[in-house]
Amino acid sequence: MKATIWHNPRCSKSREALAILNDTPGVEVEIVEYLKTPPSRAELAATYAKGGMSPRDGLRKAEDGAKALAGADDDAILDAMAADPILIERPLVITEKGVRIGRPPESIREIL
């Protein structure tokens, strides 16, 4: 099985999720350092839709830039995330079984 992780190596939760992926037999891991190689707006929208979540669910609310999006609609949130990928909650794991935000990291096991 292939698993893609949108990863920030400076984040402990992201490192924990990556360790779970690496320790799971049969999982081929693709690491995307999303701050260096940000997803497009269309990719963000498709990923959240595949996971059954809204862009607001994927918003890193602790970031200063997220506070300005408190009343924003999904389109504005996607635009902001595409312009400033630090606003994307991490880690995000994508497999053929679905999409999960790894908070807590163990939640990614649901799609492995």
N, C-alpha and C positions, 0 to 999 in steps of 0.2 A: 504494500500500500504506500502511496505517496502522500506525504504531509508537507504542506508549506507553512512556514511560520514567519509572520511579520515580526521581526526581532529587533530589539534594542539591547546590545550587549552590556550596556550600563545599568540595565534594569534587573533587579534580583528576580522578580516574578517571570520575566522573559527568560532569564537563564534557567530557572527552575522548570519552566515548560519545555525548553529545549532539552534539558536533561531527561525529562520523561519521554520525549520523542526518541532521543538517542538510545534510551534503555529499553524501548519497546521492540521486541523481535519483529522482523518483517516490515519495519517502517523505513522508507527511504525519505530522508529529510531534505527539503529545499529551504535554505535560509535566505530570507530577503531582509536586508537591513533597510527598512522602509524610510529611515531618515536620510539615507544616502541615495536610495532608489525609490522614490515615493510612488505609490499607486496613482493612477489617473482617477479623475472624478468618476468616470464610467466604471472603472474597476472597483472603486469603493462602493458605489451603488449596487453593483452586481453581487459583490461579496456579502454585503449586509442583507440583501434580499435572499441570497442562498441560505444564510444563517437564520432567516426568519426574524431579523432584528431591524430596528430603524437606525438611521445614521446617529440619532441622539444616543442610542444604546452604545454606539461605538465611539462616542466623544469622550476624550480624556478631560473630565470635568475639573480636575485639579489645576489645569493649566490656566494661566492668566487670560489667554485668548478665548477660552471657553466661556468665561463669565459674560462676555459681550453677546454670546449666542443663547442666552437664557430663554428668550422668547422667540427664537428663530425657527423657521420651518426647515424641513429636511433638505431642501435645495440649498438654502443658505449654509447649513451645516456642512454639506458635501463640498460646496465651494470653498469654505474656510479650511476644511481638512486637506483639500487638494492644494491649496495655496500654502498651508503651513502644516506639514505632516506630524509635527509634535502633538497636534490635537487628536491624533488617532490613538485610541486606547490600545494598549499592548499587554501581553502578546496576543496576537490573533493567529489562530491555527485553522487551516483549511484542508479538508480531506474530501474524498468522494462521499463520505457520510454526512458532511455538514461543515459548519463553521462555529467556532467557539472562541470567546475571549477568555484567555487563561487567567482569570481572577475568580477564584483561586486557580493555581496552575493545574490541579488535579481535575478540573472540569473538562479539560481537553480529552481525557480518557473516554468520554462519552462518544467521541467521533473516531476512535481508533479501532 
